[in-house]
């Protein structure tokens, strides 16, 4: 990857952190404690950073990602923060519907099972 590709990647990361910062600043308006937050790509990078912030605010997390090992690692890290975390290994770009239905069903089942 050339310098131009790296520059774009850095700009996207900075934009993501800017959005996350804005969410954090407005968190008094949005009460996340006990609410369920679904994050796709939540096993690393910006998705994991957002999950960590939402966990600190008391949100219950549902993380989706393709890599099961990284997803489990993220679940363990977030659980250490005291977060309630449910993980779904899947590829959300798969439009066959099978993965989407399974992910949605599992997330709803988990929320109902835990009292939401």
C-alpha positions, 0 to 999 in steps of 0.5 A, a space after each residue: 500500500 502506497 502513501 496515498 492508501 495509508 493517508 486515506 486509511 488514517 483519514 478514515 480512522 480519524 473520522 471514526 474517532 471524531 464520530 466516536 468523540 461526538 457520541 461520547 460528548 452527547 452521551 448525557 442525551 443518550 442513556 445507554 445503560 441496560 440498552 442493547 448495542 449491535 456493532 458489526 465489525 466489533 472484534 477489532 479496530 474502531 468497532 472494538 473501540 466503540 464497544 469498549 466505550 459503550 461497555 463503559 456506559 453500561 450498554 449490553 453488547 452484541 458484536 458481529 464479525 467474520 473472524 471467530 478467534 478475534 471475536 472471542 478475544 474481544 468478548 473476553 476483553 469486554 467481559 473483563 470490563 464488566 460488560 454483558 457481551 453476546 457475539 455472533 460470528 458472521 459476514 454481514 455482507 452475505 445477502 443470502 439472508 441466512 446469516 442475517 436471520 440467524 444474527 437477528 434471531 440470536 440477538 433477540 433471543 439473548 435480549 429476551 432471555 436476559 430480561 429485555 
